[in-house]
Amino acid sequence: MTTPFIVLSDQDAPMADWEGGLIRDVRAAYPHLTFADAGTRDQWDFHLTLPAEERDAFRATMNTAGFYGNLPVTPGAQKAFRKLHDRGINHFVCTTPSADNPSCASDKLVWNAANFGDKVAANTILTFDKTVVRGDILLDDKPEITGSMIPEWEQVVFDQPYNRNTPGRRMTSWDQLFDIIAGHVASGRDYSTDPFTVLFDMDGVIFDWEGGIVRRARINHPNVKIADAGTRDEWDFFPNTPADEAAALREAMAWPGLFRELDVFPGAVEVIRALVDAGVNVLFCSTPALYNESCASDKLWAIGEHFGKDMVKRVVLTQDKTLIKGDILFDDKPVIDGLLAPTWERIVYDQSYNKFVTGPRMFAWPEAFDLIDSVRSVIAA
């Protein structure tokens, strides 16, 4: 079977005029300071070389909630994305959220939906490590992209003054995109040195998503009968749910801050911490709920709150988990499909609604070690 061709695009700079928006906002907030025009800097981390007052102004502006939801669109990007869609080329946004801006992750998804459409928002991957994402081309302005793995993609440098010394193919305008695609040559790289990587879903595996929804629905609607968590035998809540209960559950699922309220399953923190301490490349691989506008940012917050700030950069948020490289995926969803054949073996995290799913199964967190060792031994054989 032929592997689909995939174009990945960074968001800040190629799609959103991050620097232009930053200069605009910082000048508005600090009119007494002088800031150079956008497009004139020759350093990636330009603000680090500024005097303290100007540097602090930039940081405060970048980390203001809502900043990433109000950026201008880079000229030519929308037209290019429409052409990608019209020509049937698989394209995904691959962007790194700011760990310091409380709404950045969610704002990126909302901004994409508003400026490029719901399909592009759904095809957005939020990750701190782009080397774990599978694809053929990555359009990105960052001068040097590193991570835990050897990337499958070829970086095509989205031209900016601060990356002029970066080698490789370069795109100076979105008009060049299809020439760039036509000129791509598969790398033939050896990925055997990639670290052993375990992916953990978040909702229903680490966090008690169903329990949190039921609790929130009961708080909001104390007079509506809500079935207990753990009693449903279908993945989808709603086909056989009474109308008033379904309405309460839908409201709870979209509730701002819901994903900050979820309890952690016993043992999850201790097991994952032990795996990281043992040198396993652990990633949290979760699907953000597009119907809940704060979900993506709340997921980052929840990992930082329960696992520690150092673990936030292990989060990957994607609607298609087959695009993420790994050896094992622990997940409760009965059926996981996507664009590609996955590199990972799936281990089912036991829930009432996935009893029919075959394959290795985890009933409690302490079992994770033996399950991981069994897969690892097969890979090593």
Secondary structure by P-SEA (a helix, b strand, c coil): cccbbbbbbbccccccaaaaaaaaaaaaaccccccccccccccccccccccaaaaaaaaaaaaccccccccccccaaaaaaaaaaaaccbbbbbbbcccccccaaaaaaaaaaacccaaaaaacccccccccccccccccccccccccccccbbbccccccccccccccccccccaaaaaaaaccccccccccccbbbbbbccccccaaaaaaaaaaaaaccccccccccccccccccccccaaaaaaaaaaaaccccccccccccaaaaaaaaaaaacccccbbbbccccccaaaaaaaaaaaacccccccccbbbccccccccccccccccccccccccccbbbbbccccccccccccccccccaaaaaaaaaaaaaac
